[in-house]
């Protein structure tokens, strides 16, 4: 590959390509003209592309002058010698310039080759894996009026001890063979207009329905409803964690990114430390009643943490009260890192970006769709313009699980509202201005088709009211079908096959284009569904209405009442300084 990148460079055959690239053609082959000794007259070097006859005439004229001419152009007299010296001096300067240019060309080409090799080196650092570990049935959101869709990335922190570095940092050498746990799970949602973003955490000990998953080794893990969400990583890898999140939320997740203990330390070091704050000194240590602890020891106020201290911060639970407190501290860390990167102009500082690229590609494992430097860089560019007051961190409200007080379960009404806001791309903050969608410039408006008569096309109605974690409303498909029939859609039929999903949707065959969409919109409007609920589907047989868990009763769909910033109580956990549980407060004097 290295040979291919440099083969033919500097030869005459490369000149046409050099011209295309805007290089100076006269520099190529300059050594052939001037020679090492430099005895060829400069006039001949001035135009190497002159016809052969013209070059011969110039040679004859110069030779005649050297033989006995007495004018300024040659001869052996004082004038001839002076002219010769001037020509020699001028020729020497040009030779120097040519050799400098040639040297620079070689350096540029060498740098380009090194850049390519470094790019390939970075690509080689990246570890990938399958995007999903099972089938959640969740589809990607439909584009908005500008053709844009939200971006959803699942961020996973693994407690794997498979690597010696992770054992050294996290302890547990007896866990080298144990399956890893996804002790940190955050869903990063970036709005379709890339103006706001939110980070949502489900605490690691939360009991959730985990769907059937398949590992990359072919192993199958049956579905379960009695295990905490952090077990998903050991039940098929990060793809299973993603599939579980999709099943719970009804939100399509584009990618996952995973980091382990050593990766956290490396990233914190690369940015030069991340600012965090505690209201009092903290020392997360073993106590008489509670063993363990991360070892975190910080004085009151703000500290820039890096290295092992950053890992201790992210792993601390007891000093912050519980898992919800730990999630809040993790969000503080994420906010601090993003803010610091923005202040450092990391996206435009070449040196900073190179360092980050080297560290990140070694620290992260990503889903296969992101497994290239270009894709990771493009992804980072999607995030760089989100202002800090438009980045919201939140934790799903939880209560003790009825079967085990040491485990948690989500508050369903709160979780449902948050998932609906994500699905509908409603901002978690109130700091945005209402957007007025405008057509893309230079894009001609596509004429919209007119819907056909309601009774002229078939509509299949499926019951999806079970959602991802509930019981279906019996007879729901039949009831909505009757409502449609009464509105003139006489070919509407109820399906016997349930299609559980959180949100209601009207799908039409993508191949049907504008006409299919127009017909589907007419179905949606007849039932009060907003046009955003109409989606093209490459696999759809015909128009299909799925009555989701968000529409469990009534003949007309009721639009969700959520507005920007309308998070449930206790969900928004952005903090300027962390409270410390009294047992773990530190006076800043006692020794570790």
N, C-alpha and C positions, 0 to 999 in steps of 0.2 A: 504493500500500500504506500509505503514511503517512497519507493522508486517511482510509482505511478504519479505521485504528486510533484516530482521534480524532473521527470524525464523530458529532455528536449529544451529545458530552460536555457536561455542564452544563445541558442543556435539561430541561424538565419531563418529556419523554418518557423520560429516562434514570432517573428516580427509582425505579421498581419494580426495575430491575436493581441500582441502588445499594443498595436495601434488602436484596436477596439477598446482596450482597457485604458486608453489615454496616456500611455507611456510614450517617451520620446524615441521614435524609431531609430534616429541617428545614433543613439547610444548603443544599440545592439550591433555587435560585430565591429565596434570601434577598434578593438585590438587587432582585427584583421587588416584594417586600413593603416593604422599608425605603426604597427609592428613594435617589437620590443626595442629595436634600435632607433626607431623614429626617423629613418632616412628617407622615407617617401615624402615628397613635397606636400605641404598642407593643402595646396589647392586641390590635389587629387582626393583628399579626405573630405573636402567640403561637400561634394555631391557624389556619393557612391551609387546613386540611382541614375546617373547620367548615361546616355548611350555610349557604347564602346568606342565609336568613332570620335565622339567629342572628347572622351578621356584621352585617346591617343593623340589628338591634336594638342591638348594641353601639355602632354608629356613632351611632344616635339618642340613646342614653343618654349618651354622651360629649359630644355637642353640647349637650345640655340642661345638663349640669354646667358647661360652659364659658360658657354664656349667663348664668347667674346663681346657680348653686348655691353655698352657703356652707359645705358640709361638706368633709370631708377629701378627697372624691373630686374636687373641682373648685372653681369660683368664682374671684372676683377678690380675695377677702380674703386676709389673711396666710396662713391655713391652706391656701387654694386655691393661692396662689402657691408655697408650700413644697412642697405635694404635686406641683404641676406640675414644680418643679425636680427633685424626687426621681425623678419619672417620666422626665424628660428625661435625668437622669444615668444612671439605670438603662438607659434605651433606648440611650444613647450607648455604654455598656459592652457591651451586647449586640451593637450594630452592629459595634463593633471586633472582638469575638469572631467574629462572622459573617464579616467580611472577612478576618480571619486564617485562619479555617477554609477559606474559599473559595480564598484564596491557596495554602494548603497543599494543597488538592485539586488545584489547577492544577499545582503543583510535582510532586505525586505522579504525576499523569497524564503530565506532561512527562517525568519520570524513567522511567516505565514505557515511554513511547514511545521514549525514547533507549535504554533497555535493550533493547527489541526491535530497534531499528536496529543497536545494537552487536552483538547476537546474530547478526543477519543478516550484519553485517560480518565477524564471525569465521567464519561458515559460508562466506562468499565467499573467505576466505583459503585454505581447505582445498583441496588438489589431490587428485584421486582417480584410480583406475585399476582395471582388472579384477582380481578376486581371483586367478584362476588363468590360466596361459598354455597349459595343455594338460590332458590327462586322465590323472591318476595312478591312478584306480580306487580311491583310498582314501576310505572313508566315515567320517563323524563317529562318535565313540565312543558307545556306548549309555549312557543316564543311569544313575546309581547308585540305591540304594534311596530316596534323597531326591529323585530327579528331576534331579540336577545333573550336569553334564559338565565335563571339564577345559577350560581355555582355552589355546589355543596361538597365539602371535603371532610371526611372523618379522620380526626387526629387521634392516634392511639399511642399510649405509653405502655411498653411491655416491661414486665418484671423478670424477663428471662435471665437465668444464670448460666446459660449454655456457654457463654464466653468467660474466660478467666478474668477479664477486665470488669465484667459485671459482678462477679463474685467478690472481687476486691472492693468494689464500691458499695454493693448492697448486702454483702454477707451471704449466708445460706449456701455454703459449699456443698451441703448435702442435697441441694435442690438442682444440681447440675443436670440431672436427667428428668426433672419434673416438667410438666407442660406449663408454658408461660400463662400468666394472667394479664388481662388488659386492664391494669389498675387505673389508667387514665383514659377517658373517652370523651372527646369533645367534637361536636358537629360544628364546623365553620360554614356559615351560610353567607354568601356574598350576593347582594341583590342584582337583579337583571341589569339595572342601570349602573352598577358598580359604584354607587354612591354611599351605601351603608352596608354594614356587616354585623353579624352576631355570632357568638360562640356559646353553645349550649352543652352543658354537662349532665349526664345521668350518673349519680354516684355509683361507685363500683359494686357496692353490696346490695343494689336494688334488684329484687326478684322480677324477672320479666319473662314473657313467653319467648323461648329461643326456638326458631324453626329448624327443620332438618337441614344439616349442612354436610358438605363433602370436602374433605381435605385434599390437598394437592397430591397426596400419596394414594388417593382413591378410597380412603376410609370414609365410612358413612356414620354420621352421628345423629341419632333419632331426636325428634323434637322433645322439648321438655318445658314445663311451666313452674319448676321448683328450684331452679338454679339462678344465682346472681349473674348479672350481665358481664362481669369480668371473666366468667368461665368461657365465654364465646371464643376467645383467642385459642384456647386449647381444644376447641371442638371444630377444627377445620381452618384455623389461622385467621388473619385479619379479614379475609373475605367473608367468613361467618359472622364476624362482628358487624361488618357492613350490612349484610343481609338481615341481621337481627334489628339493626337500627331502622332500616327501610320498612320492615314489617311492623315495627312499633309506631313509627311516625307517619308512614305513607308518603315520605319525602324521598325522591330519587336522589341517590348519592353518587356523584360523578367519580370520585377517587377516594382512596385512603392513603394515609402517610403514617408510618410507624417509627418510633424511636425507642432506644433502650437506655439503660443507665449511662453507659459510656457516651452515647450520642448526646444526651442532655448536657453532660459536663463539657464536651467538646464545643457545642454550640454556644454555651454560656461564656466560655473562654474566648471564642472567636469574636463575639461582639464586645468584649472587654467588660463584662459584668452587666447584670440586670438589676435595676433599682426596685427594692421592696421595702415595706415599712411595717413596724410593729409598735403598738402603743406603749408597751413595756418591754423590758428585756425578756428574752425567751431562751429556755434550755429544755429541749424535748428529750428527756432521758427516762430511764427506768425508775419507777417508784416502788414503794413497798406493795402497793395494791395492783399496779399495772406495769408489767414487764415490757421491755422493748423500748422503742423510741428511735427517732431518726438521728439524734445527736446534734440537731440544729442548735446553735448558740449564737445569739445576736443581741447587741445592745438596743435600747429603745431608739426609735427614730428610723430614718432611711439609711439603708446600706446597699451598696452595689455588690451583689453576690455573684460568684462564678465558681467554676470547678466543682469540687465535692459539696461545697456549701449550697450551690444551686440545686443539686440533687436532693440534699437534705430538706431544703425548703419545699420542694414539690412532693416529697414523701411524708412530710409531717402531718399527723392527724390528731394525736392526743392534745398537743399544745393549742391547736386551733378548735378543739371541742369535739369535732366529729367529722364524718366524710363531707358533709355540706360545707363545713369550715375549710376543709382541705381544698375543696373545689374552688372556693372563693380565693384562697391563697394562690392556687394555680392560675386562676384568671388574672390576678394581680401581676403575676410573673409574665404572662402572655402580653398583657397590656404594656408592661414596662419594656419588654423586648421590642414590640412593634414601634412604640414611641421612640426608643433609642435608635432603631434602624432608620426611622424617618429623619431624625435629627442628624444622623451621620451621613445622610444622602447616600445610603448604601446602594441604591439602584443606579446611581450615576457615577459613583466613585469606583474607578476600575480596580484599584488595589483592594478596596474593601470587598467588592463584588467577587474578585478572584478568590480571596480568602474564604468568603462565605460559601462559594461554590465548592471549593475543595473540601471544606468541613462538612457541609450539608450533604454532599453526595456520598460521603463515607458514613455519616451518622444516620441517614434516613433509609428506610425501605419503603417502596411505593408500589401502588397498583400498576400493572403493566402499561396502562395508557399514559403514565407519566414517566416512563423509564427512558428519559433522555434529557440532556442538559437543556436543550432548546425548550422542551415542554415545561420543565420546571421553571425556567426563566420566564417564559410566557405567562405561567401561572402567577409568579410573583408580581409581574407587571399588572395583573388584574387587581392586586391588593394595594399597590403602593399609593393610590390616590384617595383611599378611604380615610377620612379625617378621624381623629381620636374621639371627637364627640359624636361620631356616627358608628362607633364600634361598641356594641353592647355585649356584656358577658352575663350569662344567666345559668342557674341551676334548676332543674325540674324539682318542684316541691315534692317532698316525700314524707311518709309517716312510717312508724314501725310496722313490720310485716306481722300479720295476725298469728302466723305459725312460729315465728322466731323473732324475739325482740332485738336480736343482734343484726337482723336483716331489715331491709327497707322495701317499701312499695310506693309507687308514684301516686300522687293525688290525681285521680283520673280527670276531673274537670279542669284542673290547672294544666295538666299535660296536654289534654285535647286542644285547649285554646292555643297553647304554644305551637303545637304541630300544625294546627290550621293556619296560624300566621306564617309559618315557614312555607307551607304548601302554596299559600296565596301571595307569597312574597310581600307580606306586610312588615314594615320596618319595626324593629323592637324599640327604637328610639323615637322621640318626638321632634328631633332637630332638623328634619328635612323639609324641603319645600315641595308642595304638590307638583308633580311632573305632568307636563302636557305633551303626550306623545306626538311626534311629528314624523312624517314620512322620511325615509332615508334620502339624502340628496342624490340626484342623478339616477334615481330608481323610478321608472315609470309606474304609476299606479295600475295595479292589475284590476281590470273590470270585475266586479263581483257578480256572481250568477244570482238569478232569482230562484227562490225555493219553489220546488214543484208542489203540486196540490198535495195536501196532507195524506190523502188516501191512496196516493199513487206509488208510495214506496214503503218497504217493510221496516219495522222498528222492533228490535229485541230488547226486552226489559229484564235485567238480572238483579237479584237480591244480593246486595253487598253489605247489608246493615250489621253483619257480625264484626266488620272491621278487622283489626288485627288481634283484638283481645276482648271479645265479648260474645254475647249470644245474638243470633239474628232475630229480626222481627218477622215472625211467621206470616206469610201471605202478602208481604210488602210488594213484591214484584207484580203480583196479580192486581193489587189495589191501584198501583200507579198505571198499570196497563189499561185498566178500566177508565181512569181519568183521561188518558191519552185518546182512547177510542171515542170518548164523549166529546173530544175537541176536534174530531174529524180524522184522526190517524187510525183508520179502520184496519190497517194491516199490522197494528201493534200486537205483539204476542209476548207472554211471560215465559221466561226460560226456567227450566227445572234445575239448571246448574247454577249454584251460587257463585258469586265472584266477590269474596270479601275484600273490602277496601275502605279506607277511612273517609275519603271524599267522593262525592257523586260526580259523575262524568258522562259526557255523551261522546262516543267515539265513532268515527266514520273511516272508511277505507281511504288511505292516503292516495291511492291511484285515482280516486274519484275527483280529486282536485276541488276547484271552486264550487262545482255543482254539489258534490258530496258535503262540503262544508255548509253551503247554504241550506241544504235540507236538514243537516244536524242542528244548525242554529235555530231553525224553525221549531224543532222538537224542544230544544232548551227553553226558548222563549215561551212556549205554550205552558211550561211547567214552572216558570219563574227562575230558571237557572241562568246565571250570568254567562255571557258569551265566552268568558275565560275558561269555562268548564267544558268547552268543545275542543276535542283533540283529534288530530289525524293519527291513524294507526296502520302501519304497513301490513299487519296480520289480520285486521278486521274483515269479516265477511260481508257485513252490511252495517247499517247504523245500529249501535248498541248503547242503551242507557243503563248504566250501573247505578243503582240507588245505594249510596254509601252510608256509612255509620253516622255521617253528619246530617242525614235526612231520614229519621226513624219514624216520622209521623206526618200526616197532613198530605193533601193533594197538591199543594204548591210548596216549592222549596223556599225556605226562609234564609235570606242572605246572612252570613255570619256578622255579628255585631262588632267584631274586633276592629280596632283602628290602630294607627301607628302609635307605639308606646304603650299599648293596652296589655301589658303583661300581668299575669296573675300575681297576687300578693306573695312576696317572699321569693320571687323568681330572679329579679334583677339583683345581682350580688356584687356589683362593682364597689370596691372599697378603696379608700385612700390610705388606710392603716388598719392592720389586723388586731383584733382583740386576742388576748392570750388567757387561756384557762388558768385560774389562780395557782394551781399546783405546779405549773411549768413556768411561772414568772421568775426572771433572773435579775439579781441586783447589779450585775455587771462586775462583781468582785469575786465571788466564790469561783473556784477553779473547776475546770471540766474534769 
